[in-house]
Amino acid sequence: MVSEDFVEQVHDANVAFYRVWAGYYDRVHRDIFNAMEQKRIVCVLRLVDGLVSDNCKRALDFGAGTGNIAGKLLDIGYQVTAVDISKEMCEILIGRHRDSIKNGRLSVVTSRIEDVTFRKEEFDLIVCYSVLHHLPDYVGTIRKLAGFLKRGGVMCLDHEASPVRWIRFDKKRERVRSALQFSDTLLNRFFSVVSWGHEFPVIDHSMADYWTKHKHHIDHVKIGEVFKQENFSYFQCHDYYNRQCDLFNPLWHVYKRLYAPDTSLWIARK
């Protein structure tokens, strides 16, 4: 059980961080907005769409950000409710999808997860992409979201640090990880300057991205326990390697030889 002070601290950190970063988010996050990852996301969404039984095409995109997932869900025929804590991120999402809002296919809610209320079993599909590590209580959030999912519906939790990410963690190999991250950062910075003509502001995001460190990271055993306790009929964690740059980086191939997959996707059917 997390304290209310910790909940407020993490939420406030995210609100403050994305107040500055909202306008830069899509440009700086090349781990998300590179061609390979965008293609993978579409494949995953089509897969989970096919797993929903008696699909009425009602989706919840929790932690929707600027609308990367919401837009893809709209493209495959869903009526989407998008929720995010950041007013600035929601404003960008709204600006991109005004037509879908006007015709009733998209609704946008600016809210903390603790304050969100929906009907029991309201959604056929719930998607959280790159969200759990921003939450003060990701386990409690998954349990709450499970109540909004109908029987036969699917929950998709994607783009979180893999449970095997820290396997073979030692100082020598960590130098390779650090070198890859540093070189990816330089390449992405070069990409941003060439593409958009400027760099991005630097701001501390340690509390906003709280569950990303070796000493306190996402516990996938606890996630599996939630799905078991909530009587999901199927749940499976799939690990994969996440490219974090559009440009070629030769260290990527060295990294893959030394490390287990670094990113996870959960697919759970209720």
Secondary structure, DSSP 8 states (H G I E B T S, - for coil): ---HHHHHHHHHHHHHHHHHHGGGHHHH-TTTSSHHHHHHHHHHHHHHHHH-SS---EEEEET-TTSHHHHHHHHTT-EEEEEES-HHHHHHHHHH-HHHHHTTSEEEEE--GGG----TT-EEEEEEES-GGG-TTHHHHHHHHHHHEEEEEEEEEEEEE-TTTTTT--HHHHHHHHHHHHHHHHHHHHHHHHHHSS-------TTTTTTBSSSSB--HHHHHHHHHHTT-SEEEEEEE-----SS--THHHHHHHHS---EEEEEEE-
